[in-house]
């Protein structure tokens, strides 16, 4: 077992570090939003800086990984346009419309989407773990939406339909990364190659929908803007990606995907402490149900290959 290697403890620390940093990303998103940068602008700055940094690394250390075959470009268009661009937009936008905890937990519906899509695309069979996880995910989404508060006390929903759809859209887009990257991996591409071209195409796509003068003004107009823009790329993408990938050397993907699910827990703490956003009792139960579903999905490792959340980007 990978997790029995000498540095298994370090692997846990590395994966937890990734989860904590991703859980804090809402701080960058909301602060950039207050500076006047629209959601797609935030997506653009994150993708462009990350793409540039990965490109520099590959040029200096692993130039051979920049080579791809023209016939395989569709894989990277899928990870870039269909997944990262769509997922980031939905996720960042949902952070501005609902609490950070709810936005994060809706993102974690991605394993449910992966299971359903893998059933049709890769003929991966359902088992009792996956069925239970789907039911728990569905129930969890209902609870975080505030339906129980509405039924019991007559209060309105804690999340608008738009925010709910955006949150689920983030989960779906995140799931697409695992699907398209799996196609790329089967064609022999390494993780860094997939990462670079994913962010390259995502950068190009984001620029088509971004107010470039505004983005430039925020990035260069103040020290705060510069630090926030670089921070969301370095601390929200590059460092957690590196630590998560390093952690996978000391544990299997299934266990790593469970450990990194500390992310919504961190987002809940940040949401409550910084923004005084309280998910309520039913909301917390919903969050626990979705997190429990992630854990149960990976119990399928006992009877077959676990569902992988893919590399988070």
C-alpha positions, 0 to 999 in steps of 0.5 A: 500500500502506498500509504505505508511508505516511510513518508506517508505522514508527510503525504497527509500534511501535503494533501491537507495543505492543498485542501486548506489553501483551496478552502481559503480561496474565497478570500481572494475571490471576494476581495478581488470582486470588491476591487471591481474585478468581475468573475471572468476577470478573476478566472482570467488572472488565475489562469494566465498567471498559472499558465505562465508559471507552469510554462516557465518551469517546463521550458527550463526543466522539462521542455519535452513535456510541451509536445502534444499531437494535433489530433489530441488537442480536443482533450485539452480543449475539454479540460481547458474550455469545458472544465476549468473555464466553466468550473472556475466561473461557476465556482467564483460566481457562486462565492459572491451569491451565497456563503463560501461553505455552501459554494464549496460543498456544492463543488464537492458534488463532482464525484456524483457527476463523475460516477454518472458520466463514467457509467456511460463513457467508461462503462464503470459499473455502479455498486452499493457504495456509489448508489448510497453516495448519490443519495447522500449527495442529493439529500445534502444539496437539498439541505444546504439549499434551506428547504428544511428551514422553509418547511419547518419554520416558513423561512425562505431558502438560504440559497437562490436558484441561481446560486444553486445552479452555479454551485452545481455547475461548478461541480459538473465542470470540475467533474469534466476535468477528470473525464477529459484528463483521463482521455489525455492520460490514456493517450500517454500525456503526463500531469504537467502537460495536461495542466499547462495546456488546460490553463493555456486554453482556459486563459485564451477562453477567459480573455474572450469574455474579460474586460482587459482594461479593467483587469490590467488596472486591478493588476497594476493599479495598486499593491493590494490588487497585485498581491491578490491577483498573484495570490490567487494563482500562487496560493490558490492554484500553484502551491496546492497543486504541487503539494497535492500532487506530491502527496499522491506519491505517498497515498492512493488517489482515493484516500487523498480525495477524502483527506483533501475534502477538508476544503469545504470544512475550511471554507465553512470556518472562513465563511463563519469567522470572516463573513459571519455566514452561518449555514445553520443546523440543517445546512451543516447536516447537508455539508456532512452528508456530501462529505460523507458521500465523498468518503463512501465513494472511495470505499468502493476501492474495497471491491474495485477501482475507486472513483478519482476526483482527478487533479484539482485545478 
